[in-house]
């Protein structure tokens, strides 16, 4: 559970920091390319590249919000209440059997009650294909932890 809290708050803070850095860059009118052009042709090229980099940095900030921050913000109420979703069933795909080191692993679990496939990322040791597990996870980011192995 502490891993989920640290991960969620960390992604939110990371996105906020990146956004403030981008806002500061825009307010100060600083350039991405620090090289001083020596000719008019270079000046035009640098200006064109600055425009492209401005657009790409804006798109990058939007992607950070869309992929990282918004799903994490939507999961905050679940973390605060401790009301995580729970699924128990067989691991049907994405297992890493025999691994001894904890890491983030992507797996599919077929729910015993509804028979639907649930995609999850769990921070745990290796999981065998066909293993019966019970997992608690956040509904928007699909990140969780194994609470029971049967």
Rosetta constraint file for C-alpha pairs under 8 A:
AtomPair CA 1 CA 5 HARMONIC 6.47 0.50
AtomPair CA 1 CA 145 HARMONIC 7.47 0.50
AtomPair CA 2 CA 6 HARMONIC 6.13 0.50
AtomPair CA 3 CA 7 HARMONIC 5.96 0.50
AtomPair CA 4 CA 8 HARMONIC 5.96 0.50
AtomPair CA 4 CA 79 HARMONIC 7.96 0.50
AtomPair CA 4 CA 143 HARMONIC 7.38 0.50
AtomPair CA 4 CA 144 HARMONIC 7.01 0.50
AtomPair CA 5 CA 9 HARMONIC 6.04 0.50
AtomPair CA 5 CA 79 HARMONIC 6.90 0.50
AtomPair CA 6 CA 10 HARMONIC 5.70 0.50
AtomPair CA 7 CA 11 HARMONIC 6.15 0.50
AtomPair CA 8 CA 12 HARMONIC 6.37 0.50
AtomPair CA 8 CA 72 HARMONIC 5.44 0.50
AtomPair CA 8 CA 73 HARMONIC 7.96 0.50
AtomPair CA 8 CA 75 HARMONIC 7.88 0.50
AtomPair CA 8 CA 76 HARMONIC 7.63 0.50
AtomPair CA 9 CA 13 HARMONIC 6.11 0.50
AtomPair CA 9 CA 72 HARMONIC 7.60 0.50
AtomPair CA 10 CA 14 HARMONIC 5.99 0.50
AtomPair CA 11 CA 15 HARMONIC 6.15 0.50
AtomPair CA 11 CA 68 HARMONIC 6.13 0.50
AtomPair CA 11 CA 69 HARMONIC 6.24 0.50
AtomPair CA 11 CA 72 HARMONIC 7.23 0.50
AtomPair CA 12 CA 16 HARMONIC 6.24 0.50
AtomPair CA 12 CA 68 HARMONIC 7.14 0.50
AtomPair CA 12 CA 69 HARMONIC 5.00 0.50
AtomPair CA 12 CA 72 HARMONIC 6.66 0.50
AtomPair CA 12 CA 73 HARMONIC 7.31 0.50
AtomPair CA 13 CA 17 HARMONIC 6.08 0.50
AtomPair CA 14 CA 18 HARMONIC 6.18 0.50
AtomPair CA 15 CA 19 HARMONIC 6.08 0.50
AtomPair CA 15 CA 61 HARMONIC 7.76 0.50
AtomPair CA 15 CA 64 HARMONIC 6.06 0.50
AtomPair CA 15 CA 65 HARMONIC 6.51 0.50
AtomPair CA 15 CA 68 HARMONIC 7.28 0.50
AtomPair CA 15 CA 69 HARMONIC 6.23 0.50
AtomPair CA 16 CA 20 HARMONIC 6.19 0.50
AtomPair CA 17 CA 21 HARMONIC 6.13 0.50
AtomPair CA 18 CA 22 HARMONIC 6.18 0.50
AtomPair CA 18 CA 61 HARMONIC 7.15 0.50
AtomPair CA 19 CA 23 HARMONIC 6.14 0.50
AtomPair CA 19 CA 61 HARMONIC 6.32 0.50
AtomPair CA 20 CA 24 HARMONIC 6.01 0.50
AtomPair CA 21 CA 25 HARMONIC 6.15 0.50
AtomPair CA 22 CA 26 HARMONIC 6.25 0.50
AtomPair CA 22 CA 57 HARMONIC 7.67 0.50
AtomPair CA 22 CA 58 HARMONIC 7.93 0.50
AtomPair CA 22 CA 61 HARMONIC 7.80 0.50
AtomPair CA 23 CA 27 HARMONIC 6.10 0.50
AtomPair CA 24 CA 28 HARMONIC 6.09 0.50
AtomPair CA 25 CA 29 HARMONIC 6.07 0.50
AtomPair CA 25 CA 30 HARMONIC 5.74 0.50
AtomPair CA 26 CA 30 HARMONIC 6.94 0.50
AtomPair CA 31 CA 50 HARMONIC 6.94 0.50
AtomPair CA 32 CA 50 HARMONIC 6.48 0.50
AtomPair CA 32 CA 53 HARMONIC 7.31 0.50
AtomPair CA 33 CA 46 HARMONIC 7.24 0.50
AtomPair CA 33 CA 50 HARMONIC 7.00 0.50
AtomPair CA 37 CA 42 HARMONIC 5.44 0.50
AtomPair CA 37 CA 43 HARMONIC 5.30 0.50
AtomPair CA 37 CA 46 HARMONIC 7.57 0.50
AtomPair CA 38 CA 42 HARMONIC 6.60 0.50
AtomPair CA 38 CA 43 HARMONIC 7.47 0.50
AtomPair CA 39 CA 43 HARMONIC 6.23 0.50
AtomPair CA 40 CA 44 HARMONIC 6.26 0.50
AtomPair CA 41 CA 45 HARMONIC 6.30 0.50
AtomPair CA 42 CA 46 HARMONIC 5.98 0.50
AtomPair CA 43 CA 47 HARMONIC 6.10 0.50
AtomPair CA 44 CA 48 HARMONIC 6.21 0.50
AtomPair CA 45 CA 49 HARMONIC 6.20 0.50
AtomPair CA 46 CA 50 HARMONIC 5.98 0.50
AtomPair CA 47 CA 51 HARMONIC 6.32 0.50
AtomPair CA 48 CA 52 HARMONIC 6.40 0.50
AtomPair CA 49 CA 53 HARMONIC 6.05 0.50
AtomPair CA 50 CA 54 HARMONIC 6.05 0.50
AtomPair CA 51 CA 55 HARMONIC 6.35 0.50
AtomPair CA 52 CA 56 HARMONIC 6.13 0.50
AtomPair CA 53 CA 57 HARMONIC 5.93 0.50
AtomPair CA 54 CA 58 HARMONIC 6.22 0.50
AtomPair CA 55 CA 59 HARMONIC 6.21 0.50
AtomPair CA 56 CA 60 HARMONIC 6.04 0.50
AtomPair CA 57 CA 61 HARMONIC 6.24 0.50
AtomPair CA 58 CA 62 HARMONIC 6.32 0.50
AtomPair CA 59 CA 63 HARMONIC 6.13 0.50
AtomPair CA 60 CA 64 HARMONIC 6.19 0.50
AtomPair CA 61 CA 65 HARMONIC 6.36 0.50
AtomPair CA 62 CA 66 HARMONIC 6.06 0.50
AtomPair CA 63 CA 67 HARMONIC 5.73 0.50
AtomPair CA 63 CA 68 HARMONIC 7.78 0.50
AtomPair CA 64 CA 68 HARMONIC 5.35 0.50
AtomPair CA 64 CA 69 HARMONIC 6.57 0.50
AtomPair CA 65 CA 69 HARMONIC 4.70 0.50
AtomPair CA 65 CA 70 HARMONIC 5.76 0.50
AtomPair CA 66 CA 70 HARMONIC 5.67 0.50
AtomPair CA 66 CA 71 HARMONIC 7.47 0.50
AtomPair CA 67 CA 71 HARMONIC 6.88 0.50
AtomPair CA 68 CA 72 HARMONIC 6.35 0.50
AtomPair CA 69 CA 73 HARMONIC 5.99 0.50
AtomPair CA 70 CA 74 HARMONIC 6.18 0.50
AtomPair CA 71 CA 75 HARMONIC 6.29 0.50
AtomPair CA 71 CA 140 HARMONIC 5.41 0.50
AtomPair CA 71 CA 141 HARMONIC 5.80 0.50
AtomPair CA 72 CA 76 HARMONIC 6.35 0.50
AtomPair CA 72 CA 140 HARMONIC 7.32 0.50
AtomPair CA 72 CA 141 HARMONIC 6.68 0.50
AtomPair CA 74 CA 140 HARMONIC 6.72 0.50
AtomPair CA 75 CA 79 HARMONIC 6.43 0.50
AtomPair CA 75 CA 138 HARMONIC 6.19 0.50
AtomPair CA 75 CA 139 HARMONIC 6.94 0.50
AtomPair CA 75 CA 140 HARMONIC 6.11 0.50
AtomPair CA 75 CA 141 HARMONIC 7.31 0.50
AtomPair CA 76 CA 80 HARMONIC 6.13 0.50
AtomPair CA 77 CA 81 HARMONIC 6.14 0.50
AtomPair CA 78 CA 82 HARMONIC 5.67 0.50
AtomPair CA 78 CA 83 HARMONIC 4.95 0.50
AtomPair CA 78 CA 84 HARMONIC 5.76 0.50
AtomPair CA 78 CA 138 HARMONIC 7.03 0.50
AtomPair CA 79 CA 83 HARMONIC 6.63 0.50
AtomPair CA 79 CA 84 HARMONIC 7.03 0.50
AtomPair CA 79 CA 138 HARMONIC 7.84 0.50
AtomPair CA 84 CA 136 HARMONIC 5.81 0.50
AtomPair CA 84 CA 137 HARMONIC 5.50 0.50
AtomPair CA 84 CA 138 HARMONIC 5.56 0.50
AtomPair CA 84 CA 139 HARMONIC 7.40 0.50
AtomPair CA 85 CA 136 HARMONIC 5.50 0.50
AtomPair CA 85 CA 137 HARMONIC 5.32 0.50
AtomPair CA 85 CA 138 HARMONIC 6.25 0.50
AtomPair CA 85 CA 139 HARMONIC 6.48 0.50
AtomPair CA 86 CA 134 HARMONIC 7.12 0.50
AtomPair CA 86 CA 135 HARMONIC 5.62 0.50
AtomPair CA 86 CA 136 HARMONIC 4.41 0.50
AtomPair CA 86 CA 137 HARMONIC 6.32 0.50
AtomPair CA 87 CA 109 HARMONIC 7.88 0.50
AtomPair CA 87 CA 111 HARMONIC 6.02 0.50
AtomPair CA 87 CA 134 HARMONIC 5.74 0.50
AtomPair CA 87 CA 135 HARMONIC 5.41 0.50
AtomPair CA 87 CA 136 HARMONIC 6.59 0.50
AtomPair CA 88 CA 109 HARMONIC 7.55 0.50
AtomPair CA 88 CA 110 HARMONIC 7.77 0.50
AtomPair CA 88 CA 111 HARMONIC 5.60 0.50
AtomPair CA 88 CA 112 HARMONIC 6.18 0.50
AtomPair CA 88 CA 132 HARMONIC 7.27 0.50
AtomPair CA 88 CA 133 HARMONIC 5.60 0.50
AtomPair CA 88 CA 134 HARMONIC 4.08 0.50
AtomPair CA 88 CA 135 HARMONIC 6.21 0.50
AtomPair CA 89 CA 109 HARMONIC 5.91 0.50
AtomPair CA 89 CA 110 HARMONIC 5.33 0.50
AtomPair CA 89 CA 111 HARMONIC 4.67 0.50
AtomPair CA 89 CA 112 HARMONIC 4.88 0.50
AtomPair CA 89 CA 132 HARMONIC 5.37 0.50
AtomPair CA 89 CA 133 HARMONIC 5.71 0.50
AtomPair CA 89 CA 134 HARMONIC 6.57 0.50
AtomPair CA 90 CA 109 HARMONIC 5.47 0.50
AtomPair CA 90 CA 110 HARMONIC 5.42 0.50
AtomPair CA 90 CA 111 HARMONIC 7.10 0.50
AtomPair CA 90 CA 112 HARMONIC 7.56 0.50
AtomPair CA 90 CA 129 HARMONIC 7.81 0.50
AtomPair CA 90 CA 130 HARMONIC 5.34 0.50
AtomPair CA 90 CA 131 HARMONIC 5.47 0.50
AtomPair CA 90 CA 132 HARMONIC 4.54 0.50
AtomPair CA 90 CA 133 HARMONIC 6.39 0.50
AtomPair CA 91 CA 95 HARMONIC 7.03 0.50
AtomPair CA 91 CA 107 HARMONIC 6.90 0.50
AtomPair CA 91 CA 108 HARMONIC 5.85 0.50
AtomPair CA 91 CA 109 HARMONIC 4.51 0.50
AtomPair CA 91 CA 110 HARMONIC 6.51 0.50
AtomPair CA 91 CA 127 HARMONIC 7.77 0.50
AtomPair CA 91 CA 128 HARMONIC 7.25 0.50
AtomPair CA 91 CA 129 HARMONIC 5.40 0.50
AtomPair CA 91 CA 130 HARMONIC 5.04 0.50
AtomPair CA 91 CA 131 HARMONIC 5.50 0.50
AtomPair CA 91 CA 132 HARMONIC 6.53 0.50
AtomPair CA 91 CA 133 HARMONIC 7.27 0.50
AtomPair CA 92 CA 107 HARMONIC 7.67 0.50
AtomPair CA 92 CA 108 HARMONIC 5.68 0.50
AtomPair CA 92 CA 109 HARMONIC 5.76 0.50
AtomPair CA 92 CA 110 HARMONIC 6.53 0.50
AtomPair CA 92 CA 129 HARMONIC 5.88 0.50
AtomPair CA 92 CA 130 HARMONIC 5.92 0.50
AtomPair CA 93 CA 107 HARMONIC 5.72 0.50
AtomPair CA 93 CA 108 HARMONIC 5.09 0.50
AtomPair CA 93 CA 109 HARMONIC 7.35 0.50
AtomPair CA 93 CA 129 HARMONIC 6.57 0.50
AtomPair CA 94 CA 105 HARMONIC 7.78 0.50
AtomPair CA 94 CA 106 HARMONIC 5.89 0.50
AtomPair CA 94 CA 107 HARMONIC 4.43 0.50
AtomPair CA 94 CA 108 HARMONIC 6.32 0.50
AtomPair CA 94 CA 129 HARMONIC 7.77 0.50
AtomPair CA 95 CA 105 HARMONIC 7.73 0.50
AtomPair CA 95 CA 106 HARMONIC 7.51 0.50
AtomPair CA 95 CA 107 HARMONIC 5.86 0.50
AtomPair CA 95 CA 126 HARMONIC 6.86 0.50
AtomPair CA 95 CA 127 HARMONIC 5.16 0.50
AtomPair CA 95 CA 128 HARMONIC 5.57 0.50
AtomPair CA 95 CA 129 HARMONIC 5.46 0.50
AtomPair CA 96 CA 105 HARMONIC 7.72 0.50
AtomPair CA 96 CA 126 HARMONIC 4.73 0.50
AtomPair CA 96 CA 127 HARMONIC 5.35 0.50
AtomPair CA 96 CA 128 HARMONIC 6.32 0.50
AtomPair CA 96 CA 129 HARMONIC 7.85 0.50
AtomPair CA 97 CA 126 HARMONIC 4.79 0.50
AtomPair CA 97 CA 127 HARMONIC 5.09 0.50
AtomPair CA 97 CA 128 HARMONIC 4.56 0.50
AtomPair CA 97 CA 129 HARMONIC 7.22 0.50
AtomPair CA 98 CA 126 HARMONIC 5.62 0.50
AtomPair CA 98 CA 127 HARMONIC 7.52 0.50
AtomPair CA 98 CA 128 HARMONIC 7.57 0.50
AtomPair CA 99 CA 125 HARMONIC 5.86 0.50
AtomPair CA 99 CA 126 HARMONIC 4.44 0.50
AtomPair CA 99 CA 127 HARMONIC 7.87 0.50
AtomPair CA 100 CA 125 HARMONIC 5.57 0.50
AtomPair CA 100 CA 126 HARMONIC 6.47 0.50
AtomPair CA 101 CA 124 HARMONIC 7.71 0.50
AtomPair CA 101 CA 125 HARMONIC 5.47 0.50
AtomPair CA 101 CA 126 HARMONIC 7.59 0.50
AtomPair CA 102 CA 123 HARMONIC 6.33 0.50
AtomPair CA 102 CA 124 HARMONIC 4.69 0.50
AtomPair CA 102 CA 125 HARMONIC 4.52 0.50
AtomPair CA 102 CA 126 HARMONIC 7.68 0.50
AtomPair CA 103 CA 122 HARMONIC 7.95 0.50
AtomPair CA 103 CA 123 HARMONIC 5.19 0.50
AtomPair CA 103 CA 124 HARMONIC 5.65 0.50
AtomPair CA 103 CA 125 HARMONIC 6.58 0.50
AtomPair CA 104 CA 121 HARMONIC 6.26 0.50
AtomPair CA 104 CA 122 HARMONIC 5.50 0.50
AtomPair CA 104 CA 123 HARMONIC 4.27 0.50
AtomPair CA 104 CA 124 HARMONIC 6.58 0.50
AtomPair CA 105 CA 121 HARMONIC 5.30 0.50
AtomPair CA 105 CA 122 HARMONIC 5.29 0.50
AtomPair CA 105 CA 123 HARMONIC 6.16 0.50
AtomPair CA 105 CA 124 HARMONIC 7.19 0.50
AtomPair CA 106 CA 119 HARMONIC 7.31 0.50
AtomPair CA 106 CA 120 HARMONIC 5.78 0.50
AtomPair CA 106 CA 121 HARMONIC 4.35 0.50
AtomPair CA 106 CA 122 HARMONIC 6.49 0.50
AtomPair CA 107 CA 119 HARMONIC 6.00 0.50
AtomPair CA 107 CA 120 HARMONIC 5.46 0.50
AtomPair CA 107 CA 121 HARMONIC 6.20 0.50
AtomPair CA 107 CA 122 HARMONIC 7.52 0.50
AtomPair CA 108 CA 117 HARMONIC 6.20 0.50
AtomPair CA 108 CA 118 HARMONIC 5.45 0.50
AtomPair CA 108 CA 119 HARMONIC 4.58 0.50
AtomPair CA 108 CA 120 HARMONIC 6.16 0.50
AtomPair CA 109 CA 117 HARMONIC 5.62 0.50
AtomPair CA 109 CA 118 HARMONIC 5.20 0.50
AtomPair CA 109 CA 119 HARMONIC 6.60 0.50
AtomPair CA 109 CA 120 HARMONIC 7.58 0.50
AtomPair CA 110 CA 115 HARMONIC 5.69 0.50
AtomPair CA 110 CA 116 HARMONIC 5.53 0.50
AtomPair CA 110 CA 117 HARMONIC 4.45 0.50
AtomPair CA 110 CA 118 HARMONIC 6.20 0.50
AtomPair CA 111 CA 115 HARMONIC 4.89 0.50
AtomPair CA 111 CA 116 HARMONIC 5.54 0.50
AtomPair CA 111 CA 117 HARMONIC 6.39 0.50
AtomPair CA 111 CA 118 HARMONIC 7.05 0.50
AtomPair CA 119 CA 142 HARMONIC 7.02 0.50
AtomPair CA 120 CA 137 HARMONIC 7.58 0.50
AtomPair CA 120 CA 142 HARMONIC 5.06 0.50
AtomPair CA 120 CA 143 HARMONIC 5.86 0.50
AtomPair CA 120 CA 144 HARMONIC 7.00 0.50
AtomPair CA 121 CA 142 HARMONIC 6.11 0.50
AtomPair CA 121 CA 143 HARMONIC 4.68 0.50
AtomPair CA 121 CA 144 HARMONIC 6.21 0.50
AtomPair CA 122 CA 143 HARMONIC 5.80 0.50
AtomPair CA 122 CA 144 HARMONIC 4.94 0.50
AtomPair CA 122 CA 145 HARMONIC 5.03 0.50
AtomPair CA 122 CA 146 HARMONIC 6.95 0.50
AtomPair CA 123 CA 143 HARMONIC 8.00 0.50
AtomPair CA 123 CA 144 HARMONIC 6.93 0.50
AtomPair CA 123 CA 145 HARMONIC 5.84 0.50
AtomPair CA 123 CA 146 HARMONIC 7.96 0.50
AtomPair CA 124 CA 145 HARMONIC 6.94 0.50
AtomPair CA 124 CA 146 HARMONIC 7.21 0.50
AtomPair CA 127 CA 131 HARMONIC 7.03 0.50
AtomPair CA 131 CA 149 HARMONIC 7.61 0.50
AtomPair CA 131 CA 150 HARMONIC 7.37 0.50
AtomPair CA 132 CA 149 HARMONIC 6.10 0.50
AtomPair CA 132 CA 150 HARMONIC 5.31 0.50
AtomPair CA 133 CA 146 HARMONIC 6.90 0.50
AtomPair CA 133 CA 147 HARMONIC 7.72 0.50
AtomPair CA 133 CA 148 HARMONIC 5.66 0.50
AtomPair CA 133 CA 149 HARMONIC 4.55 0.50
AtomPair CA 133 CA 150 HARMONIC 6.02 0.50
AtomPair CA 134 CA 146 HARMONIC 5.90 0.50
AtomPair CA 134 CA 147 HARMONIC 5.71 0.50
AtomPair CA 134 CA 148 HARMONIC 5.00 0.50
AtomPair CA 134 CA 149 HARMONIC 6.49 0.50
AtomPair CA 135 CA 144 HARMONIC 6.62 0.50
AtomPair CA 135 CA 145 HARMONIC 5.62 0.50
AtomPair CA 135 CA 146 HARMONIC 4.38 0.50
AtomPair CA 135 CA 147 HARMONIC 5.58 0.50
AtomPair CA 135 CA 148 HARMONIC 7.12 0.50
AtomPair CA 136 CA 144 HARMONIC 5.41 0.50
AtomPair CA 136 CA 145 HARMONIC 5.69 0.50
AtomPair CA 136 CA 146 HARMONIC 6.50 0.50
AtomPair CA 136 CA 147 HARMONIC 6.84 0.50
AtomPair CA 137 CA 142 HARMONIC 5.95 0.50
AtomPair CA 137 CA 143 HARMONIC 5.33 0.50
AtomPair CA 137 CA 144 HARMONIC 3.73 0.50
AtomPair CA 137 CA 145 HARMONIC 6.46 0.50
AtomPair CA 138 CA 142 HARMONIC 5.21 0.50
AtomPair CA 138 CA 143 HARMONIC 5.58 0.50
AtomPair CA 138 CA 144 HARMONIC 6.15 0.50
AtomPair CA 139 CA 143 HARMONIC 7.81 0.50
